[in-house]
Amino acid sequence: MDIFKIKVIFGTEVVDVGQCDSDHISLILLIRATIHEVSGKDEVPDEDCLVWIHLPWCGERVQVNSDSELIEFFQVFRDHGLGEIVFELEKTCNVPSPPEGSTSRPNEEAEVLDQHGGYQALGWCDSEAEMLNYDGDSEKDDDKDVEDVEDGEEEGRQANEGQNMQYDKVPVFEEEFVDGDDDIIKECMDLFEGYQSKSNDEYFSDSELEPEQVRIAKLMKGIPFKKMVGCEIKFEVGQTFDNAKQMREVFREYAIQEGVALSRVKNDLLRQTYKCKEAGCPWRAHGSRLLDKMTFMIKTLVDTHECHRIYNSKEAKVSWIASKFEDLVRRNPSICVKVISDLLRERYKVSVDSQRLYKAKRRALEGLLKDHATCFSKLRRYAYMVSQSNPGSAIHISTQQPQPTFHRLFLSFEAQKLGFLEGCRPFIGVDGCHLKGPYGGVLLSAVALDANSGLFPLDVCICEKETQDSWEWFLHNLKIHLKYPSDRPLTFMSDRQKGVIHALQEHFPLANRRYCARHIYANFRLTFKGDHFKKLFWRASRSSNVFDFKEAMDEIGGINPAAKSWLQEIEPKHWSRHAYDQTIRCDHVTNNMTEAFNSMLGTHRASSYLELLEFIRRMVMRKFQDRKEECEQWNSALPPRVNAKILKNSKESRVLTIIAAGNKEYEVLGPNEGYAIKLGEYSCQCGSWQVSGIPCRHAMAAISHHCGKAAVKDKITAYVHQSLTKSAYMQTYNGMIHPIPDQNRWLEVPACILVEGQTEHIDPPPRTVQPGRPKILRKREQDEGPKGGKSGTVTCKICNQVGHNKRTCKNILTAALIPHEHFRFLNLIIPPLMAIVELDDVSMIVLDALDLCCLYLLNIAVVG
């Protein structure tokens, strides 16, 4: 934001007004600031003023007629790189003398209006005085009881109408002029009008108003209240508010900000009077409604507090707390009220009782429930906009049994499909995560990996539960949208949930299936516990050749044959690396990629379905562009993570012994191992190269010998699989996901594309609320440890016994309990008592008689 230094030429003086920017400037504020600098009075001049601006680049002086023109000049100065603006303020006479040669009727007698008929003569100065004496804002009845807004509404309206009756009956007389004097008339009217607003801004333009409206508009000249984010509320005389409600809310905010208790002396439709409740505090503010019967203005103000701050403010009501933390509660529905209490003390220095916090949180959650229910009516429009902006994308909304009222949602974009088919390895992980909104549901997702082992979300689905029926519907839509060739290999990674296994067999019968080893071990350790089983299980799962796998299994059988039999019931091709399909070029044994995708959703799992889908769409859209730009900066033909693995294997290969056999075949010997390498077939006997597609440490030793250490860097790309190169990465993110406008600009769904019986509106599904208090913590496995934090038994520092701390210790201090190094300090504290009584008696005296002094020092000595 550009800040300009403002100077104003006022008569013969050059006034330095200060600094300002285009967002906080207006003609009325410029005039008021100039008058304040010149006379020291904070008021609007009675006379009309003309405002001119000096343009230094052309030497011209241009009149400014409206706030919009003023803002445009600020932008022009910013474009010219100037930091100082010079204005000229010129007063005009209020009632100009009639020009010579006027053709008004000189002998016409002045028409006298009957004041008893409802008319009172109002000059400009008289009108301001009349405004301040207006009965609606009189404080002469302030000693009466405070009237409630609802009870005094009708009385206030009648009183206001009666007091303003004199203004409503002012007759309007049309002036008559002789033809031919239009120029003179225009000149006189220009003198009366001063500057006029030519646009519909926040200040008035009286050039085209009736005389009654002109007078009301002039009476309403004031300072509109503007609350800036992060700024304190400041009041001043003449400050205006849009209506009575806004004024009440601002004064409530002010009471909380300053930590004061305000008494509402008057609080009705016509006036509002506030004073500090603290006895002897002079602070007082009074405002009343203006003649437009809507705007309120502060008329009197004593802005001085002589009271102490109040932290337990009664102004912090439930509605106010809910408005301040509504967004936070919506993003974190399970947030603890203690967190809200801490934020109130930190941000607003307010302390409230827990009942108000619970009610405020409940009110915010009620608003959240309404938003969730409303989103269902927009789902069909969202689907239509996605399909229109991203042709070829798939977004399906369907009602399926056994939940006839739950509408499942499937979303996948054409760019994701093409990126997977052309650049990713044929490896897909599928999993589901529970949604935390009021309508529940489960998000099913399919995630692939790019050449740099980055997450590549393929599609998502929102369904009622993780059942076989929902998995079949999800995988059926995935099959239709993906159109994967049947002659190409494909592998899915999932847990061992029966629903997903049967659905994969139904829709992808030719695809290989891997089971997440972490889920297998979670079931394995329920029966076979111990670290030795854990190490051997993971060694068997990560074995890239059959010999290492059998060795690990034999060791498991040697400890417990039942454990080996339990694992043999699961085919090795589902959980052991050595039995994986080597054409996939992916050695993952866990489904952590889908778990990582679920964690990326974070608090959005509690959002409405529409907000969740929009978050996923925008996240994927951003990732496509970011990774495309990132790839253009790479200097190598291999992605960074592939390079990192090659560098690691190259360092480990330095301790290996190489024996060349010819024809690109080598024998590599290590401290406890030896393997045969065939560079022409891209294979190593350890099996790691074939499974992962990246040369292992044995292969790196052979490649270094074959190509030479100096040329390895340039020729290593030839030994890495094509799906792990920069070109494959670029093919993955070659497409793009097109943006869509906000909800207010979504098109209506044409009736021709709706299925018979369907409507654009979708009703929300029925809510199912489980009995009891909602569970916050995740259900942990039997062998799973507690959540991180302090744990264990408390030990007392006085008696060194467990089960209590030093504050609750009830043991009497004795020579056997107090450590030896503290005796010297006790002798310094109470030497006379040590000579008369035993140590036990000294302890009793310290605890009973000298608790204000000696106990404090004794605690220091004991704690150390």
C-alpha positions, 0 to 999 in steps of 0.5 A: 500500500502506497503512503503519500505525504499530504500538504494543503494550501489554505489561503496564504498558509501551507498546511502539512496534514500528514500521511495517508493512502488511497484506501482511507481518504475522502474529500470530507476527511481532507477538509476536516483534517485541514481545518483541524491543523489550522484552527485546532477545532475538529469540525466541518466548516459551515461554508462550502469548499472547493478542492483543487489538486496540483499536478507537478508534471504538467504545472496544472491545477485541477478541481476535484469534485468527488471521492472517486476522482480523488482516488484516481488522482492518488493512483496517477501519483503512484504511477508517476512515482511521487510521494507528495501531493499538494491540494488547495482548499478554497472557501466559497461564500454561503449566500452570494449577493445578487449579480448586477442586472438581475431580472428578479422582481424588485418590487415583489413583497417578501412572502411571510410564512406562518410559523404557527402553521408548522414552519420554522425558519432554518438557516444553515447555522440554525439547522445545526443548533436545531439538530443538537436541540432535537428532542430525540437526543436530549439528555434531560431525561437521562435520570429516568429508567432505561428503556428497552429497545423492543418496549420503546420502539413504538413510542420512539417512532411516534415521538420522532414523527411528532418532533419532525412534523415541523420539517415535513410541512415545509412548503417548497416554492419554485423560483421564477426567472426572466428568460435570457439570464440562464448564465447568471443563474448558473453562476449563482448556483455554482457559488452555492453548491461548492464541490459536488459528488459526481458519483455514488460514493459514501458522501452526499451530493446536494446538486439534484436534491430537493431543499428539504433533502439538501438540509437533511444531507448537510445535517448528516455531515459526520465521520463514518465509523470504520473499524480497521482489522487489528486497530483499537476502537476510538470514538470522537464527536461527530462519528456516525454509525449506519444504524442503532444495531451497529452502534450497540455492537461497536460499544460492546466491542469497545467495552471488551477492548478497554475492560470496562463495564458500561451502563446503558442509560438510554438504549432505544430507537432514538438515542443511546447513552452509555456511561462507565459503571465504576463510581467516580469514572467520568467516561460518558458517551451519547448519540442519537438518530439523525433526521434520516431516521437510520443513522446514529451520531455521537453528540457528546463524549467524555473519553477518559477512564479512571477505573481499573480494568475488568477481566471477567467482562459480562459484555462477552456474551455467547453471541459475541464469543461465537462470532469471534471463534466461529471459523475456528470451531468450523475448522476444528469441530472437536476443539476443546473449550479450554483452547477457546478460553486461552485464546480469549485471554490472549487476544481480548484479555477476557475471562469467561465461565465455561458455560458461556464457552460451551454455549458459544461452541454449540451455537457455532456448530449449529451454523456449521450444520446448516452449511453442511445441509446447504451444500447438498443443494449445490452438488449438481451445479458443482458437477455441471461446472466441473464437467464444463470447465474440464471436458473429459473429467468424471464426476458422478452423483448416484443414489445406491442401496442400501442407503437410498438417501445417501448420494455418493460422489465420484470425482476424477479429472481428465488430466489425472487420467492422462498423467497416470497412463502416460507417466506413472508406474502402474501401481495404485494404492486404495484406502478410505478415511472417515469424515468428521462432519455431522453427516459422517461418511467415508472418503475412498481414494486411489493414489499413484506415484510419479517418477519422483515418488511423489503422491499423485491422487487419481480419484476420490469418492464420498460414500456412506460406509466402507463396505463391499457395495461402496468399494464396488461402486468406486472401483466400477467408476474408476474402471470406466473413467481410467479405461486401462488397457488389459494387456498392460500390467497393473498392481493395487495396494490395499489392506486386507478388508474383505470388501475391497478384496472382493471388489478388486477381484470383480472389476480388476481380475487381472491386476496383481494385489499387494497387502499393506505389510503394516496391517499384516504385522498389526494382526500378526503381533496380536498373537506373536509378540516381541521385538524378535518377531518384529525384526524377522517379519520386516526382514522377510517382507523386505527381502528382494530375493527368495533366499533371504526370504526363506532364511527369515521365515526359517528363523521365525519357525525356529522360535515358534512354528505357529508364527511361520504357519500363520504367515504362510497362509498369506501368499508371498506375492501379496506381502513380500518384495521378492515375489512382486511383479518386477515389471511394476518397478515399485518396491513399496511394501506398505500403503503409506502413500494413501495414509499420507494423502489422508493426512494432507486433508487435515481439518478439511475432513470436518468440512462439508462435502462441497468444501472437501471436494473443492480443497482436493481439486485446488490442491491437485490443480496447484500441484500440477503447476508447481511440479511442472515448474519445478521439473523445468529447473532440474539440471539432471535427467533423473528426478532428485529422489532417484538421484539421491538413491543412486548416490547412496548406493554408489557410496555403499558400493565402495567397499565391494570387490568387483570381478569382471567376467566379460560380456557385461557380467560381473561378480561382486563380493561383499563382507558376507555376501556375493552376487552375480550382475548382468548389466545387459539384462539389467539384473542383479542376483539380490533382486533389488534392481529388478523390483525397484528399477534403480541400480542397487549397490552391487549394480553401481559397483559393476556400472562404475567399473564398466563405464569408468568413474568419470563417465558414470554420472553421464551414463547412469540414466541408461541403467534406470527404468524409463518410468523413473526419469525426468521425461516420464515426470514431465509426461505425468504433469503435462496436462492441467486442471482448469479453474472454476468460478465461485459458487455465486457464478455457477450455471444452472443445470440444464433440465435436458441432462437430468435423468427423469425424476431427478431435480437439481436440488438434493436433500441431505441424508438423515443424520445418525447420532451415536449415543453417548459422548463423541469419542475424540481419541483414536482407538489404539491397538492392544500393543500400541503405546499411549500417545506421546507425553509424560508418563510413568510414576511420580516420585516425591523429592522429599521422601523419595517414595513413589505415588505422590509429589513433594506438595502432597507429601505427608511423611515427617522429615527425619534424619533418615529421609532427608539427604545428608547434603541438606543438613549443612543448610538446616544448621545455617537456617535454625542453629539455636533450635538444633542445640535444644531439640531433636531433628524431628521436633525441628521439622514440626516447628518448621511446619507448624510455627514458621510456615511463612518463612522457614518452610519456604527456605526448607523447600529450597534446601530439600529440592536443591 
